[in-house]
Amino acid sequence: MSDRPLESHAEAQRRVVRDSLGVGIATGLYGASFGAVSVASGLDVVQTCALSLLMFTGASQFALVGVLGSGGSAVTGALTAALLGTRNTLYGLRLAPLLGWRGARRFGAAHLVIDESTAMSITRPSRALARTGFLTTGWSVFVLWNLFTLLGAIGGAVLGDPRTYGLDAAVGGAFLALLWPRLQDRDGRRLALTAAAVALLAGPLVPSGLPVLVAGGVALVVGVLHARREAP
Amino acid sequence: MSAWWAVLGGAAACYLLKLAGLSVPASVLDRPLVRAVADRLPIALLAGLIAVQVLAGDRGVVLDARAAGLLAALVLLLLRAPFLVVVVGSALTAAVLRHVGLMS
């Protein structure tokens, strides 16, 4: 099952919690940059905090304040955020059978479906480990993301640029580490490189934020071709 | 006031999209096509996120301290470093390069 056959269940749980908290801290701290950018884009502190509390999906939040800051309408801003949020629908499709939550728990869990909580749960070999990864990452990102959004919004100038601490680079490093297990075979590496290239090529052509969705389209194309080839 | 419409409308849409993903019947996932696509989506989206987070600038692709941080992460991953070391290593690399003024 696990790639660490000698590891006990308790050890595996502790490892998942430790890794998840690491992602939560790296991502949550970055909330300071969102808070600062959002206020600089013209939203007030309450609106900025409301976004992190209620929307709670980083790329959509950055896209929304970016559109509003560059003079876009409320409808365009909300639509751009929603288009980026479709990514979370696809994550949910993967997570639902893995996490196996029903009823009220599903309504609560839905709010925590983000890049990081998905990445830290979908690679787990069991439901218990997947839930631990999802909840630990989701909650730690939620608490820290909101806390640092507030700090970034009210004290951005005092705290300084998060780039000074390399936090923007840490996000890339964290994503690469999350992607790493899927890069161990040639198909995974080829898909990842193609998707990255497509995202970069799409960059100048589509509104900011959308290149990631376009990169997701590569998975759609490759998946459809694969399914056709497998079909009888 | 307009900003509040964007904030609340966008937040509602994003929550409903999250909920929709968790609420689709399991039978939908049993289709080979959905499975083949859903299995590859995280790879493509994470790779796209890395490319955009690390290499995208105001005017196209830029190689700055973020790329150096990613390179450090790659080396640390090849050395089988634990997750936290990879994350902190990429941040430190970028921070130091910026501090000494080698890269922006």
Interface residues (C-beta under 8 A of the other chain):
Chain A: R18 D19 G22 V23 A26 G42 L43 Q47 A50 L51 L54 M55 F56 T57 A59 S60 L64 V67 L68 S73 A74 V75 G77 A78 A81 A82 G85 T86 R87 N88 T89 L90 Y91 G92 L93 R94 L95 A96 P97 L99 W101 R106 F107 A109 A110 H111 V113 D115 T118 A119 I122 R163 T164 Y165 G166 L167 D168 A169 A170 V171 G172 G173 A174 F175 L176 A177 L178 L179 W180 R182 G188 L191 A192 L193 T194 A195 A196 A197 V198 A199 L200 G203 P204 P211 V212 L213 V214 A215 G216 G217 V218 A219 L220 V222 G223 V224 H226 A227 E230 A231
Chain B: S2 A3 W4 W5 A6 V7 L8 G9 G10 A11 A13 C14 Y15 L17 K18 L19 A20 G21 L22 S23 V24 A26 V28 L29 P32 L33 V34 R35 A36 V37 A38 D39 R40 L41 P42 I43 A44 L45 L46 A47 G48 L49 I50 A51 V52 Q53 V54 L55 A56 G60 V61 A65 R66 A68 G69 L70 A72 A73 L74 L77 P82 F83 L84 V86 V87 V88 G89 S90 A91 L92 T93 A94 A95 V96 R98 H99
